[in-house]
Amino acid sequence: MNHETVKIPGPLHPDLFGGVSPITVSAGDLRMYRVEIAPEGLEAAWLVLEVAAVNARQAHQFAVVDYARRTGTREPLALVAIDLLDAPPGPADKRAYLARLEK
């Protein structure tokens, strides 16, 4: 089995000094998620995003940040749906993951 050993920054967690630090994860730990979000009160999804993330919570956070960037607002959002996809993340998905962490 071919498993990548490249270590990349993962989700942030509290550290011993009162701040937050990234968890180091293997590139093989990334999964693809399909996230649908909408402003609160709307029935239909406004943004549908397929994103590489370590877990569903991080995928949702990426969708919220993308929504704010695209609309220029920080209105309350509702999670319409989130699905774990069968397909592994490709090279472009992994690059997008790292770019999201740098923002």
MOPEBEL-V184544 format. One line per field, one symbol per residue. burial: # if it has 9 or more other C-alpha atoms within 8 Angstrom, else .. A space follows every 10 residues. Layout:
BEGIN
burial = ???
END
This chain:
BEGIN
burial = .......### .......... .##.###..# #########. ....#.###. ####.#.### .###..##.. ......#### .#.##...#. ..##.###.. ...
END
